[in-house]
C-alpha cells in the first residue's frame, strides 16, 4: 500500500554534508509519523531521528546537533540533512512510515563517510 524510496546517499569526507530524501507513495503520508534509522556494518539497526505528523522532532544523542529532519507534505517527502559527518555515521539509512499500528520501511540508501 505504501512504498518508500530513499535517495541521496553516497561517499562523503569526514566533516562533510549530505541530504537524504525519502519519498512516499500513497495518501497517508501527511498523517503519518516518519523516522530515520541507520544500520552500520556489523551493527543493529538504530533509530536516528523522528518527525511526527504534527511536526514534533526527536533525535538520537548520536546525531543531535548535526542532523536535521524535516518533511514536505506537499511532496510526500521526508528529509535528513546530515552535517559534520563522522566515519561512525557510515551506514545504510532507512526511512520508516508509521500510521497507527501499521508501519512501512524503505530499502535504504548507503552513506559512506571516509577520507
Rosetta blueprint (number, residue, H / E / L):
1 X L
2 X L
3 X L
4 X E
5 X E
6 X E
7 X E
8 X L
9 X L
10 X E
11 X E
12 X E
13 X L
14 X L
15 X L
16 X L
17 X L
18 X E
19 X E
20 X E
21 X E
22 X E
23 X E
24 X E
25 X L
26 X L
27 X L
28 X L
29 X H
30 X H
31 X H
32 X L
33 X E
34 X E
35 X E
36 X E
37 X E
38 X E
39 X E
40 X L
41 X L
42 X L
43 X L
44 X L
45 X L
46 X E
47 X E
48 X E
49 X E
50 X E
51 X E
52 X L
53 X L
54 X L
55 X L
56 X L
57 X E
58 X E
59 X E
60 X L
61 X L
62 X L
63 X L
64 X L
65 X L
66 X L
67 X E
68 X E
69 X E
70 X E
71 X E
72 X E
73 X H
74 X H
75 X H
76 X L
77 X E
78 X E
79 X E
80 X E
81 X E
82 X E
83 X L
84 X L
85 X L
86 X L
87 X H
88 X H
89 X H
90 X L
91 X E
92 X E
93 X E
94 X E
95 X E
96 X E
97 X E
98 X E
99 X E
100 X L
101 X L
102 X E
103 X E
104 X E
105 X E
106 X L
107 X L
108 X L
109 X E
110 X E
111 X E
112 X E
113 X E
114 X L
115 X L
